[in-house]
Amino acid sequence: MCIRDSFYTQDLEYEENLNDLWSLDLTKASWCRVKYEGTPPLPRSGHTAVTIGHKMYVFGGVELQGGSPRTYFNDIHYLKSKPEEPPFWTEIKPLGECPPGRTGHSCNVYGEDLIIFGGKSNKRLLNDIWVFDTRKSIWTRLQTVDGEPSSRYRHKAIVHEDSLILFGGITGGRLGHLRFLHKLNLKGYDGEDEEDEIQDDEMNPARNVARFCYY
C-alpha cells in the first residue's frame, strides 16, 4: 500500500503467520523494516490492506497451524503514518454487527468506506457484501436488488467511479461461473447487481485465481 512516497506491505502468503511490517521507499528503491508504535494485528495471512489518506486499514485473514486454518479473523486495524510522526497501530472496535471472519476476500475503497466481498470462512465460501464506514466505525451488510455473484474467494475487485467490478476467484460451483464479470452499482448503495457475459473465451478467460486487477 502506498502512503506518501513509501510502499507498505505485510505478509500476504498462505505459508505461515507473520505480522511484520516493511516499507519500500519509492524514491530510493530500497526496503526497510518499519518501527512502529501501538499494538499490531495478530500474525496472519490472507488478509487485505487498503489506504485512505494517511491510514492503512487491515481486515480479516486467517491464522494457520501446521499449514491448516485455525482462526478466521474479522478484526479491523489501521496504521496511521504521517510526516514527522512514527507509524502507529490502532485496533478499531466497530459498533453493531460485524461480518464473519474470513480470508481470501476483496476489500476496496469507496469514498471513506471499505467494501468487503466474499472470501472463505471455516471451509464455507462466502458471497456477502459488507460496507465499513471509517468515520462512524459501523459495519453494514448490503442487500442487493438482483441477487449476488456466486460464492468465491481469492478473486479480484476494483472500484471504478460508482461501481464495484468483480472477476475470477475459486468457487465451489462449475468453472463457467467465473466467466462472468459482475458490476455492482454503489451510488447511494442501491445494490443493483449487473452480470455481463462476454462470449469470446479468448477475451474473457476463466480464472480460478485472479492475481492482479487494476484501474
C-alpha positions as CSV (number, residue, x, y, z in Angstrom):
1,M,0.0,0.0,0.0
2,C,1.3,3.5,-0.9
3,I,1.3,6.2,1.7
4,R,3.2,9.4,0.6
5,D,6.4,8.2,-1.1
6,S,6.5,4.8,0.6
7,F,5.0,1.4,-0.2
8,Y,4.0,-0.6,2.9
9,T,3.5,-4.4,3.0
10,Q,2.5,-7.1,5.4
11,D,2.7,-10.8,5.0
12,L,0.1,-11.9,2.4
13,E,1.1,-15.5,1.8
14,Y,-0.5,-18.7,3.0
15,E,2.6,-20.5,4.3
16,E,3.0,-19.1,7.8
17,N,1.7,-16.4,10.2
18,L,3.5,-13.1,10.3
19,N,2.8,-9.6,11.4
20,D,6.0,-7.8,10.4
21,L,5.8,-4.5,8.5
22,W,8.1,-3.4,5.7
23,S,8.3,-0.2,3.7
24,L,9.7,0.4,0.2
25,D,11.0,3.9,-0.4
26,L,9.8,4.6,-3.9
27,T,12.3,7.5,-4.4
28,K,15.3,5.4,-3.4
29,A,14.0,1.9,-4.4
30,S,15.1,0.5,-1.0
31,W,13.3,-1.7,1.6
32,C,13.4,-1.2,5.3
33,R,11.6,-2.8,8.2
34,V,9.3,-0.3,9.8
35,K,9.5,0.6,13.5
36,Y,6.0,1.4,14.8
37,E,4.2,2.2,18.0
38,G,0.9,0.7,19.2
39,T,-0.2,-2.9,19.0
40,P,-0.2,-4.5,15.6
41,P,-2.7,-7.1,14.3
42,L,-2.0,-10.7,15.4
43,P,0.1,-12.7,13.0
44,R,-2.0,-13.9,10.0
45,S,-2.2,-14.4,6.2
46,G,-4.8,-13.9,3.5
47,H,-5.9,-10.5,4.9
48,T,-6.5,-7.3,2.9
49,A,-4.9,-3.9,3.3
50,V,-6.1,-0.6,1.7
51,T,-5.4,3.0,2.3
52,I,-7.5,6.1,2.9
53,G,-5.4,9.2,3.3
54,H,-2.6,8.6,5.9
55,K,-4.2,5.4,7.2
56,M,-3.8,1.8,6.0
57,Y,-6.7,-0.4,7.0
58,V,-6.1,-4.2,7.6
59,F,-9.1,-6.5,7.8
60,G,-9.6,-10.3,8.2
61,G,-7.2,-13.1,7.4
62,V,-6.5,-16.5,8.9
63,E,-4.2,-17.9,11.5
64,L,-2.5,-21.1,10.3
65,Q,-1.4,-24.0,12.5
66,G,0.6,-26.7,10.8
67,G,-0.4,-25.3,7.4
68,S,-4.1,-25.7,8.2
69,P,-6.6,-22.8,9.1
70,R,-7.1,-22.4,12.8
71,T,-8.7,-19.0,13.3
72,Y,-10.5,-16.8,10.8
73,F,-10.3,-13.1,11.8
74,N,-12.9,-10.4,11.5
75,D,-11.0,-7.6,13.3
76,I,-10.0,-4.4,11.7
77,H,-6.9,-2.2,12.4
78,Y,-5.3,0.8,10.9
79,L,-1.8,2.1,10.7
80,K,-1.5,5.8,10.8
81,S,1.5,7.2,9.0
82,K,2.1,11.0,8.8
83,P,5.3,13.1,8.2
84,E,7.5,13.5,11.3
85,E,5.4,11.0,13.3
86,P,6.2,7.3,13.9
87,P,3.6,4.9,12.4
88,F,1.0,3.9,15.0
89,W,-1.2,0.8,15.0
90,T,-4.8,1.1,16.3
91,E,-7.5,-1.6,16.6
92,I,-11.0,-0.4,15.8
93,K,-13.9,-1.6,17.9
94,P,-16.8,-1.5,15.4
95,L,-20.4,-0.8,16.6
96,G,-23.1,-3.3,16.0
97,E,-23.0,-6.5,13.9
98,C,-19.7,-7.4,12.2
99,P,-19.0,-9.7,9.2
100,P,-17.9,-13.2,9.9
101,G,-14.1,-13.8,9.9
102,R,-12.7,-14.7,6.5
103,T,-9.7,-15.0,4.3
104,G,-9.2,-14.5,0.5
105,H,-11.8,-11.8,0.3
106,S,-11.6,-8.5,-1.5
107,C,-11.6,-5.1,0.0
108,N,-11.9,-1.8,-1.9
109,V,-12.2,1.9,-1.0
110,Y,-15.2,3.9,-2.0
111,G,-15.1,7.4,-0.6
112,E,-14.5,7.0,3.1
113,D,-15.9,3.4,3.1
114,L,-14.4,0.0,2.8
115,I,-16.3,-2.5,0.6
116,I,-15.8,-6.2,1.5
117,F,-16.9,-9.1,-0.7
118,G,-16.8,-12.8,-0.4
119,G,-13.9,-14.9,0.9
120,K,-13.7,-18.2,2.8
121,S,-14.6,-19.0,6.4
122,N,-14.4,-22.4,8.0
123,K,-14.5,-24.3,4.7
124,R,-17.5,-22.2,3.6
125,L,-17.3,-19.9,0.6
126,L,-19.0,-16.5,1.0
127,N,-20.7,-14.1,-1.3
128,D,-21.9,-11.5,1.2
129,I,-21.2,-7.7,0.7
130,W,-20.3,-5.5,3.7
131,V,-19.6,-1.8,4.0
132,F,-17.4,-0.3,6.8
133,D,-17.9,3.4,7.5
134,T,-14.5,4.5,8.7
135,R,-15.9,7.7,10.1
136,K,-18.5,6.1,12.3
137,S,-16.8,2.7,12.7
138,I,-20.0,0.9,11.7
139,W,-20.4,-2.2,9.5
140,T,-23.5,-2.5,7.3
141,R,-24.4,-5.6,5.2
142,L,-25.7,-4.7,1.7
143,Q,-28.7,-6.4,0.3
144,T,-28.6,-6.4,-3.5
145,V,-31.7,-6.0,-5.6
146,D,-30.9,-8.6,-8.3
147,G,-29.0,-11.2,-6.3
148,E,-25.3,-11.6,-5.7
149,P,-22.4,-13.2,-7.5
150,S,-21.6,-16.9,-6.8
151,S,-19.7,-17.6,-3.6
152,R,-15.9,-17.4,-4.1
153,Y,-12.5,-16.5,-2.6
154,R,-9.2,-15.3,-3.9
155,H,-10.9,-13.2,-6.6
156,K,-10.2,-9.6,-7.5
157,A,-12.3,-6.5,-7.5
158,I,-11.8,-2.8,-8.4
159,V,-13.9,0.3,-7.8
160,H,-14.4,2.4,-11.0
161,E,-16.4,5.6,-10.5
162,D,-19.6,4.4,-8.7
163,S,-19.3,0.7,-9.5
164,L,-17.6,-2.3,-7.9
165,I,-16.3,-4.7,-10.7
166,L,-15.6,-8.3,-9.7
167,F,-13.8,-11.0,-11.6
168,G,-12.3,-14.5,-11.1
169,G,-11.7,-16.4,-7.9
170,I,-12.1,-20.0,-6.7
171,T,-15.7,-21.2,-6.4
172,G,-17.4,-24.4,-5.3
173,G,-19.5,-24.4,-8.5
174,R,-18.8,-25.1,-12.1
175,L,-15.9,-23.2,-13.6
176,G,-18.2,-21.4,-16.1
177,H,-19.5,-19.2,-13.3
178,L,-16.1,-17.4,-13.4
179,R,-16.5,-16.3,-17.0
180,F,-18.9,-13.5,-15.8
181,L,-18.0,-10.0,-14.8
182,H,-20.1,-8.6,-12.1
183,K,-20.7,-4.9,-11.7
184,L,-22.4,-3.6,-8.5
185,N,-23.8,-0.1,-8.5
186,L,-22.5,1.6,-5.3
187,K,-24.1,5.0,-5.9
188,G,-26.4,5.5,-2.9
189,Y,-25.7,1.8,-2.1
190,D,-28.7,0.8,-4.3
191,G,-27.3,-2.7,-4.5
192,E,-28.2,-3.2,-8.2
193,D,-26.1,-6.1,-9.5
194,E,-25.4,-6.5,-13.2
195,E,-23.9,-9.6,-14.7
196,D,-22.2,-9.3,-18.1
197,E,-21.1,-12.3,-20.1
198,I,-18.5,-11.9,-22.9
199,Q,-18.9,-14.7,-25.5
200,D,-15.3,-14.7,-26.8
201,D,-13.4,-17.1,-24.4
202,E,-10.1,-15.7,-25.5
203,M,-11.1,-12.3,-24.4
204,N,-12.7,-13.5,-21.2
205,P,-10.8,-16.5,-19.9
206,A,-12.0,-18.3,-16.8
207,R,-9.7,-17.7,-13.8
208,N,-9.8,-19.7,-10.5
209,V,-7.3,-17.2,-9.1
210,A,-7.3,-13.6,-10.4
211,R,-3.9,-12.4,-9.4
212,F,-4.0,-8.7,-10.4
213,C,-6.7,-6.3,-11.3
214,Y,-6.1,-2.6,-11.5
215,Y,-7.6,0.5,-12.9
